Amino acid sequence: MKSIIQKALLYSILFFTTITASAQNKDWANINRYQANNKELMGSTKQIDAVFIGNSITENWVGLDRDFFINNNYIGRGISGQTSAQILLRMREDVIKLKPRLVVINAGTNDIAEGADTYNPEITLGNIISMVQLAQANNIKVVLGLLLPTKQYRWSPDIPDVANKVIDLNVRIINYADANNIPYIDYHSALKDKDNGLDIKYGDDGVHPKIKGYRIMEPLAKEAIEKALQQ
């Protein structure tokens, strides 16, 4: 009974949040971005192993190395510039309706960049937790991706102390993951330089990996997904 009530509450929150966002800006979360492809996938008898949902980090990944997704039965659902609140609103259309075995959630860097509002780490973590709970309520396993190292956003150069904000949010995600037995992928340690920024050999703009960076991330993601699916 408790799980049914929790599931109903989660859907109520998602429904009213969607209505509010829509009233402010038509399709603020770009919910219809993958509508056509989602419809095709829902008509397939083959179950997707993992959906990667996130922002430009995820969107660019699919663009630069589509074979990684195709060969591993993964689907990418990234939209550039999106905050955790926008990604949360897409959970039903881009994850739940596809009925994958697992979802990889990567969100938060655009919150720190104040893409929609003043950054509040508790709200960002809360959005990520809500994504986790929505997935679990629908029997979808979860893997959390830590934020990639970043020192500065070139499009928002006045945001202070970015590297430490990224580390702080990652610590919050790790603490939540450990407390709830949720696997996470430590992209940060694998890609950082000595100043906790994105190592230039892995990404030129300090935020987005190039193919060499994604090739570092791929075995980390695949290992975490395979372990989670075996549990």
N, C-alpha and C positions, 0 to 999 in steps of 0.2 A: 504493500500500500504506500509506503514511504517513497519508493522509487517512482511510482506513478504520479504522486503529488509533486515530487521534485521535477519530473519531466514536464508536467503541465505548467509549472511555474516558469521553467526555463523557456518554454515556447511562448508563454504569455509575455515575458520580458522581451524576447526577440521580436514578437509581433508588434508590440507597442513602440519599441525602439524604431522598428522599420517604418511604422506609420508616422512617427514624429519626424524622422529624417526625411521621408518623402515629402512631408508638408513643407519642410524648409527648402528642399532642393530636389527636383525630380531625379530619381535614381542616383542619389548622392553617393551611394556605395557601388554604383555601376553593377548592380545585381544582374543585369541582362547581358553583360559582356560575353559570357560563355554559353548563353542560352541555347543556341543552335547545336553546338557540340555536346552540351549536356543532354539534350534530347536524344541525340544519336546514341550516346553511351547508355542511357537508361533503357534503350531498346535492345541492348546487347545481352547475351546470355553469359558472357565472360565477366567474372567479378574483377574489379580493379584491385590491385594489391595495395596501392597507396596513392592518395591525393596530397600534393604539396600545395598548401594554401599560404599566401603571403603577399608581399609587395613586389617592387621592381627586382629585388634579389632573386625571387622565384621566377618572375616573368622573364628576366634576362637569361636565367639558367636554361629554360626551355628553348629559348631562341639560339643560344650558343652551343648547346649540346642536346639536341632533340633525341638523339639515339640513346642517351642514358635513360630517358623516360620510356621510350618505346621498348627497348630491350629488356627492361625490368618490370614492365606492366605498371608503370607509374603515370600519373596525370598531373600536369602543372596548372595551378589556378592562382597565378600571381597577377596583381594589377599595380602598375607603377604609382608611387606616391601615396598609397593607402596607409591609413593609420589602423591601429588595432580595432577601433570602433567600426570602421568600414569593413574590415575583414570579418569581424564578428557577424555583421549583417548578411554576409554572403554565405555563412555556414550552411544554411538550409539548401540553397540552390546549388552551391558548388561542392558540397561535401555530402551532406545527409542524403539528398535525393539520388546521388550516385552509388550509395551503399558500398563504399570501398571496405576493404578489410582494415585499413589503417589510414590515419591522416597525420601528416607532418605539418606542424604549425610554426610559422616563423613571422613574428610581428613585433613591432615596438620601435624600430629605428625612426620611422616618420613621426611617431609621437614625440620622441626626444627632439626631433627637428622642428617641432611645433607646426606640423603640417595642417592641423585643423584647429588647435586650441593650445593654451598654455599646458606644458607638460606636467602631468601628475603621475608619478610611478605607481601609486596604489590603484589608480583608475586603469592604467595600462595593464597591470598585472591582473586586475579584476576582469578585464575583457578577455585576456588569455585564458584565465580560469573558466570563464563562461564558455569559451570555445571547447575546452576540454570536457566540460560537463555535458554540453550538447552532444558531442561525439560519443561519449561513454553511455549516455542515455539511449543512444541508438546502436549500441553494441559495436561501435567502431573504436578500435585501439588507437592510442595516441602516442606520438613522439614529438617532443618539443625541441625546436631549434634555437640555440642561443643566438643573440645578436652578434653580427660580425663586428670586428674592431673598427672603430671610427674615431678620428680626432676632430674633424671639422666637416660640416656640410657646406659645400661650395655655394649652394643656392641659399643657405641661411648662415652666413659666416659669423653673425653676431651671437649665435647660441653659445653660451659659455660652458666650459668644463665637460665637453661632449664625451671624451674618453672615459671619464669617471662615471658619468651618468649611464653609459652603456654597461660598464662593469657592474654598477649597482643594480641595474635591472636584471642583468644576467644572474647575479647572486640571488635575487628574489625568485627568479624562475627556477634556479637550481634548488633552493630551499623548499619551494612548493613541490617540485618534482620528486625530491627525495622523500618528503613527508607523505607523498601519495603514490609512491612506487611507480612513477612515470619516467620512462627513459628520456634522455635528452642528448642532443648532439652538440659537442663543444667546438663550433666553428671558430670561436674567438681565439682560443689558444693556438689553433692550427694556422691562423692567417695573420696574427698580430706581429708588429715590429717592436722594437725596444721601447717605444713610447706609447704602446697600446693603441696604435693606429693600424690601418690596413697596410700591410707590407707592400711596397710599391711593385714588387715582382708579381704580386697576385692581383693588383688592381691599380689603375692609373689615377682615378679620381678620388681615392681615399674612402670610398663608400661601396662601390660596385665591383665585384670580382670580374676579371677577364677569364678566358677559358682555363688558363693555368691555375687560377684560384678555384674554379669549379671542379677541376680535376683533383684537387686536394679534398674538397668537400664531399665528393661523390662516394668514395669508399667509407667515409665516416657515416654518411646517411644510410647507405645500403646495409652496413653492419648493424646499425641501430634498428632499422626496420626489420631485418631478418630475425634479430633476437626477440623483438617485441611480438612478431607474428608467431614465433615458436612457443611463447609463454601460454 
